[in-house]
Amino acid sequence: MKKILIVLALMTLSFPAFAGGFSGSVGAVSDYVLRGRTQSDGSPAIQYTVKAEKGGFYVKSWGSQVDFNNDTSAEVHAYVGAAWETDSPFSFDLGYKHISYIGDEISFSDDIAEIYGTINLGPISTTLYRNVETDTNYYTGSLSVGEMLGLPFGASVFAGRNTVDETDYGISISKSFHNFVISYSYTDMDIDEDVSAHSVGIFYNF
């Protein structure tokens, strides 16, 4: 718990420097799915995001309830990064992410630290995450088809692959109503066990 408070305190102290670029969301999903696998044992989870940015640089905190069938109750992602946009459809994002767990009894060494890089080219987006301690990678890409097809809602297809050659893939759709967003996603994995998951979410953006 102490390590999480340290990370959040450092981020909070950074927020004043990004005054005027504050945003976030709060809501819930019917199942928290990460990289093809449920992180909430198929149960609903409350989630939040807070982000402060200025001049392309940002700090962000994201959190969710989890259920690993142990004492862990939540996980917190802390981000520091920079994003650049150009006059063309090309943009990119580079950053560092630290994942900590609340309510667990594991040591600081069991937390996860990653560096990541995202490249966007119009409706196509691809991201590489690299675990800085295990030197393992996770690759993911998505194609936004909602606007391309003239749909009245957002829609995309996505796929990811990890270092042990497990592939996850799926679809997601979303619709905004004023400050609210309703979403649905379906995820499956190219492995022997059945780990497919459906998730519905509703969030309030501020």
Backbone hydrogen bonds in HBPLUS format (Angstrom, degrees):
<---DONOR---> <-ACCEPTOR-->    atom                        ^
c    i                          cat <-CA-CA->   ^        H-A-AA   ^      H-
h    n   atom  resd res      DA  || num        DHA   H-A  angle D-A-AA Bond
n    s   type  num  typ     dist DA aas  dist angle  dist       angle   num
A0005-LEU N   A0001-MET O   3.09 MM   4  6.42 160.5  2.13 154.0 159.0     1
A0006-ILE N   A0002-LYS O   3.05 MM   4  6.31 151.1  2.14 149.2 156.7     2
A0007-VAL N   A0003-LYS O   3.20 MM   4  6.45 162.2  2.23 144.6 148.2     3
A0008-LEU N   A0004-ILE O   2.95 MM   4  6.21 168.8  1.96 158.0 160.9     4
A0009-ALA N   A0005-LEU O   2.84 MM   4  5.87 150.3  1.93 142.0 150.8     5
A0010-LEU N   A0006-ILE O   3.05 MM   4  6.27 159.4  2.09 149.8 154.2     6
A0011-MET N   A0007-VAL O   3.11 MM   4  6.39 153.6  2.18 144.8 152.2     7
A0012-THR N   A0008-LEU O   2.85 MM   4  6.06 157.3  1.90 148.7 155.0     8
A0013-LEU N   A0009-ALA O   2.98 MM   4  6.20 157.8  2.03 150.6 155.8     9
A0014-SER N   A0010-LEU O   3.24 MM   4  6.41 131.2  2.49 132.3 144.3    10
A0014-SER N   A0011-MET O   3.03 MM   3  5.07 132.0  2.27  95.4 109.1    11
A0015-PHE N   A0012-THR O   3.19 MM   3  5.29 139.8  2.36  99.9 110.4    12
A0017-ALA N   A0014-SER O   3.12 MM   3  5.73 137.0  2.31 118.1 128.3    13
A0018-PHE N   A0015-PHE O   2.81 MM   3  5.25 152.5  1.89 115.3 124.6    14
A0019-ALA N   A0016-PRO O   3.25 MM   3  5.13 153.6  2.33 112.6 109.3    15
A0021-GLY N   A0018-PHE O   3.07 MM   3  5.89 155.4  2.14 148.6 151.2    16
A0053-GLU N   A0021-GLY O   2.96 MM  32  4.95 144.7  2.08 119.8 130.8    17
A0023-SER N   A0051-LYS O   2.84 MM  28  5.30 154.4  1.90 156.7 162.4    18
A0051-LYS N   A0023-SER O   2.80 MM  28  5.30 158.8  1.85 160.0 156.2    19
A0206-PHE N   A0024-GLY O   2.89 MM 182  5.39 167.3  1.91 142.4 144.5    20
A0025-SER N   A0049-THR O   2.85 MM  24  5.11 147.8  1.96 136.8 141.8    21
A0049-THR N   A0025-SER O   2.88 MM  24  5.11 149.3  1.97 149.5 146.3    22
A0026-VAL N   A0204-TYR O   3.08 MM 178  5.50 145.0  2.20 139.6 149.9    23
A0204-TYR N   A0026-VAL O   2.89 MM 178  5.50 166.2  1.91 150.1 152.7    24
A0027-GLY N   A0047-GLN O   3.03 MM  20  5.56 158.1  2.08 161.9 160.9    25
A0047-GLN N   A0027-GLY O   2.94 MM  20  5.56 165.3  1.97 136.9 141.2    26
A0028-ALA N   A0202-ILE O   3.08 MM 174  5.79 153.4  2.15 150.8 156.4    27
A0202-ILE N   A0028-ALA O   3.02 MM 174  5.79 154.9  2.08 162.0 170.0    28
A0029-VAL N   A0045-ALA O   2.93 MM  16  5.46 155.9  1.99 151.5 158.4    29
A0045-ALA N   A0029-VAL O   2.89 MM  16  5.46 152.1  1.97 150.6 157.4    30
A0030-SER N   A0200-VAL O   2.77 MM 170  5.30 142.0  1.91 144.6 157.4    31
A0039-GLN N   A0032-TYR O   2.62 MM   7  5.44 166.2  1.64 172.1 170.3    32
A0034-LEU N   A0037-ARG O   2.84 MM   3  5.43 163.9  1.86 155.7 151.4    33
A0037-ARG N   A0034-LEU O   3.12 MM   3  5.43 171.5  2.13 117.7 118.2    34
A0067-ASP N   A0039-GLN O   2.87 MM  28  6.12 160.4  1.91 137.1 139.7    35
A0043-SER N   A0040-SER O   2.96 MM   3  5.37 158.4  2.01 112.9 120.0    36
A0065-GLN N   A0046-ILE O   3.14 MM  19  5.75 141.4  2.29 149.1 160.5    37
A0048-TYR N   A0063-GLY O   3.07 MM  15  5.45 151.3  2.15 143.6 147.9    38
A0063-GLY N   A0048-TYR O   3.13 MM  15  5.45 159.3  2.17 141.7 145.1    39
A0050-VAL N   A0061-SER O   2.95 MM  11  5.40 156.3  2.00 155.4 162.0    40
A0061-SER N   A0050-VAL O   2.88 MM  11  5.40 160.5  1.91 158.4 164.5    41
A0052-ALA N   A0059-VAL O   2.96 MM   7  5.55 165.5  1.98 164.6 169.1    42
A0059-VAL N   A0052-ALA O   2.94 MM   7  5.55 153.7  2.01 158.0 166.7    43
A0054-LYS N   A0057-PHE O   2.83 MM   3  5.41 154.4  1.90 154.0 162.7    44
A0057-PHE N   A0054-LYS O   3.05 MM   3  5.41 154.6  2.12 123.2 121.9    45
A0083-ALA N   A0056-GLY O   2.71 MM  27  5.02 161.5  1.74 145.1 149.5    46
A0058-TYR N   A0081-GLY O   2.92 MM  23  5.48 161.0  1.95 150.5 149.1    47
A0081-GLY N   A0058-TYR O   3.06 MM  23  5.48 167.8  2.07 151.4 153.2    48
A0060-LYS N   A0079-TYR O   3.07 MM  19  4.93 158.3  2.12 130.7 132.4    49
A0079-TYR N   A0060-LYS O   2.77 MM  19  4.93 169.1  1.78 154.8 155.3    50
A0062-TRP N   A0077-HIS O   2.90 MM  15  5.03 159.2  1.94 146.9 153.2    51
A0077-HIS N   A0062-TRP O   2.65 MM  15  5.03 174.1  1.66 163.9 166.2    52
A0064-SER N   A0075-GLU O   3.09 MM  11  5.68 153.0  2.16 156.0 163.3    53
A0075-GLU N   A0064-SER O   2.97 MM  11  5.68 155.7  2.03 160.3 168.2    54
A0066-VAL N   A0073-SER O   2.98 MM   7  5.34 161.4  2.02 119.3 121.4    55
A0073-SER N   A0102-ILE O   2.85 MM  29  5.84 165.8  1.87 159.8 164.6    56
A0102-ILE N   A0074-ALA O   2.82 MM  28  5.15 170.6  1.83 148.4 149.4    57
A0076-VAL N   A0100-SER O   2.85 MM  24  5.31 160.1  1.89 147.7 153.9    58
A0100-SER N   A0076-VAL O   2.92 MM  24  5.31 163.6  1.95 152.9 157.4    59
A0078-ALA N   A0098-HIS O   2.89 MM  20  5.21 161.3  1.93 146.4 152.5    60
A0098-HIS N   A0078-ALA O   2.91 MM  20  5.21 155.7  1.96 145.2 153.3    61
A0080-VAL N   A0096-TYR O   3.06 MM  16  5.43 148.5  2.16 150.7 157.9    62
A0096-TYR N   A0080-VAL O   2.84 MM  16  5.43 156.0  1.90 153.1 160.5    63
A0082-ALA N   A0094-LEU O   2.84 MM  12  5.53 155.9  1.89 162.1 170.4    64
A0094-LEU N   A0082-ALA O   2.92 MM  12  5.53 163.9  1.94 161.3 163.7    65
A0084-TRP N   A0092-PHE O   2.86 MM   8  5.56 164.9  1.88 164.7 169.6    66
A0092-PHE N   A0084-TRP O   3.04 MM   8  5.56 154.8  2.11 150.3 158.4    67
A0122-GLY N   A0089-PRO O   3.17 MM  33  4.78 168.7  2.18 119.9 119.0    68
A0091-SER N   A0120-ASN O   2.98 MM  29  5.14 149.1  2.08 142.8 145.6    69
A0120-ASN N   A0091-SER O   2.80 MM  29  5.14 175.4  1.81 156.6 155.6    70
A0093-ASP N   A0118-THR O   2.89 MM  25  4.95 148.1  1.99 140.6 146.0    71
A0118-THR N   A0093-ASP O   2.74 MM  25  4.95 160.7  1.77 149.7 155.7    72
A0095-GLY N   A0116-TYR O   3.06 MM  21  5.47 156.0  2.12 151.3 150.8    73
A0116-TYR N   A0095-GLY O   2.94 MM  21  5.47 160.3  1.98 147.4 149.0    74
A0097-LYS N   A0114-GLU O   2.74 MM  17  5.15 168.0  1.76 159.8 161.2    75
A0114-GLU N   A0097-LYS O   2.78 MM  17  5.15 167.2  1.80 156.9 161.2    76
A0099-ILE N   A0112-ILE O   2.73 MM  13  5.02 170.3  1.74 158.4 161.9    77
A0112-ILE N   A0099-ILE O   3.16 MM  13  5.02 161.5  2.19 140.7 145.5    78
A0110-ASP N   A0107-SER O   2.94 MM   3  5.54 160.0  1.98 116.4 123.0    79
A0111-ASP N   A0108-PHE O   3.05 MM   3  5.53 166.7  2.07 115.4 119.6    80
A0132-VAL N   A0113-ALA O   3.03 MM  19  6.00 155.7  2.09 143.9 151.7    81
A0115-ILE N   A0130-ARG O   3.04 MM  15  5.42 154.6  2.11 145.0 149.0    82
A0130-ARG N   A0115-ILE O   2.87 MM  15  5.42 162.5  1.90 161.8 167.1    83
A0117-GLY N   A0128-LEU O   3.05 MM  11  5.48 146.7  2.16 145.3 155.6    84
A0128-LEU N   A0117-GLY O   3.00 MM  11  5.48 155.8  2.06 150.1 156.7    85
A0119-ILE N   A0126-THR O   2.93 MM   7  5.50 161.2  1.96 161.1 167.0    86
A0126-THR N   A0119-ILE O   3.00 MM   7  5.50 157.4  2.06 151.5 158.9    87
A0121-LEU N   A0124-ILE O   2.80 MM   3  5.19 168.3  1.81 157.8 161.6    88
A0124-ILE N   A0121-LEU O   3.10 MM   3  5.19 163.6  2.13 124.7 123.8    89
A0144-SER N   A0123-PRO O   2.93 MM  21  4.92 165.3  1.95 138.5 143.0    90
A0125-SER N   A0142-SER O   3.05 MM  17  5.32 161.6  2.08 151.8 153.4    91
A0142-SER N   A0125-SER O   2.80 MM  17  5.32 152.8  1.87 153.8 159.9    92
A0127-THR N   A0140-THR O   2.77 MM  13  5.34 163.0  1.80 159.5 163.5    93
A0140-THR N   A0127-THR O   2.97 MM  13  5.34 157.5  2.03 157.2 161.2    94
A0129-TYR N   A0138-TYR O   2.89 MM   9  5.15 165.6  1.91 155.0 159.6    95
A0138-TYR N   A0129-TYR O   2.87 MM   9  5.15 146.8  1.98 148.0 153.5    96
A0131-ASN N   A0136-THR O   2.87 MM   5  5.36 159.8  1.91 161.2 165.6    97
A0135-ASP N   A0131-ASN O   2.90 MM   4  5.25 132.6  2.13 140.5 148.7    98
A0139-TYR N   A0161-ARG O   2.86 MM  22  5.26 169.1  1.87 157.2 157.9    99
A0161-ARG N   A0139-TYR O   2.75 MM  22  5.26 148.2  1.85 148.8 157.3   100
A0141-GLY N   A0159-ALA O   2.88 MM  18  5.62 157.7  1.93 165.0 171.9   101
A0159-ALA N   A0141-GLY O   2.98 MM  18  5.62 152.0  2.06 159.7 165.2   102
A0143-LEU N   A0157-VAL O   2.88 MM  14  5.45 155.4  1.94 157.5 164.6   103
A0157-VAL N   A0143-LEU O   3.04 MM  14  5.45 154.2  2.11 144.9 149.8   104
A0145-VAL N   A0155-ALA O   2.80 MM  10  5.56 142.1  1.94 136.8 148.7   105
A0149-LEU N   A0145-VAL O   2.96 MM   4  5.99 151.5  2.04 149.7 154.9   106
A0146-GLY N   A0155-ALA O   3.09 MM   9  4.45 147.8  2.20 135.7 128.9   107
A0151-LEU N   A0146-GLY O   2.81 MM   5  5.01 158.5  1.85 160.2 156.9   108
A0150-GLY N   A0147-GLU O   3.13 MM   3  4.88 152.1  2.21  96.2 104.8   109
A0154-GLY N   A0174-SER O   2.84 MM  20  5.00 141.5  1.99 155.5 159.1   110
A0174-SER N   A0154-GLY O   2.89 MM  20  5.00 150.9  1.98 135.5 138.3   111
A0156-SER N   A0172-SER O   2.90 MM  16  5.44 152.4  1.97 158.4 162.8   112
A0172-SER N   A0156-SER O   2.95 MM  16  5.44 153.5  2.02 156.3 158.0   113
A0158-PHE N   A0170-GLY O   3.00 MM  12  5.51 163.2  2.03 145.8 147.3   114
A0170-GLY N   A0158-PHE O   2.98 MM  12  5.51 150.9  2.07 149.1 147.0   115
A0160-GLY N   A0168-ASP O   2.70 MM   8  5.16 154.3  1.77 151.9 153.6   116
A0168-ASP N   A0160-GLY O   2.92 MM   8  5.16 155.1  1.98 135.0 143.3   117
A0162-ASN N   A0166-GLU O   3.11 MM   4  5.61 153.0  2.18 148.1 155.9   118
A0165-ASP N   A0162-ASN O   3.08 MM   3  5.44 145.6  2.20 119.3 119.2   119
A0190-ASP N   A0167-THR O   2.77 MM  23  5.29 160.6  1.80 159.3 165.6   120
A0169-TYR N   A0188-ASP O   2.95 MM  19  5.59 156.1  2.01 153.3 158.4   121
A0188-ASP N   A0169-TYR O   2.86 MM  19  5.59 157.7  1.91 164.8 172.3   122
A0171-ILE N   A0186-TYR O   3.04 MM  15  5.47 141.3  2.20 142.0 153.9   123
A0186-TYR N   A0171-ILE O   2.96 MM  15  5.47 159.6  2.00 154.7 159.3   124
A0173-ILE N   A0184-TYR O   2.86 MM  11  5.38 158.7  1.90 157.0 163.3   125
A0184-TYR N   A0173-ILE O   2.89 MM  11  5.38 153.9  1.96 154.8 156.2   126
A0175-LYS N   A0182-ILE O   2.88 MM   7  5.41 149.9  1.97 153.1 163.0   127
A0182-ILE N   A0175-LYS O   2.96 MM   7  5.41 168.1  1.97 155.0 156.3   128
A0177-PHE N   A0180-PHE O   2.73 MM   3  5.07 165.7  1.75 150.3 154.2   129
A0180-PHE N   A0177-PHE O   2.90 MM   3  5.07 163.7  1.93 130.6 129.9   130
A0205-ASN N   A0179-ASN O   2.76 MM  26  5.20 174.9  1.76 160.2 161.8   131
A0181-VAL N   A0203-PHE O   2.87 MM  22  5.26 151.9  1.95 148.2 155.3   132
A0203-PHE N   A0181-VAL O   2.93 MM  22  5.26 155.6  1.99 147.3 155.4   133
A0183-SER N   A0201-GLY O   2.87 MM  18  5.02 163.0  1.90 142.7 145.8   134
A0201-GLY N   A0183-SER O   2.94 MM  18  5.02 162.1  1.97 132.2 135.8   135
A0185-SER N   A0199-SER O   2.87 MM  14  5.30 146.5  1.98 149.5 159.1   136
A0199-SER N   A0185-SER O   2.95 MM  14  5.30 150.0  2.04 153.3 156.5   137
A0187-THR N   A0197-ALA O   2.89 MM  10  5.25 160.6  1.93 153.6 159.8   138
A0197-ALA N   A0187-THR O   2.80 MM  10  5.25 151.7  1.88 150.5 157.0   139
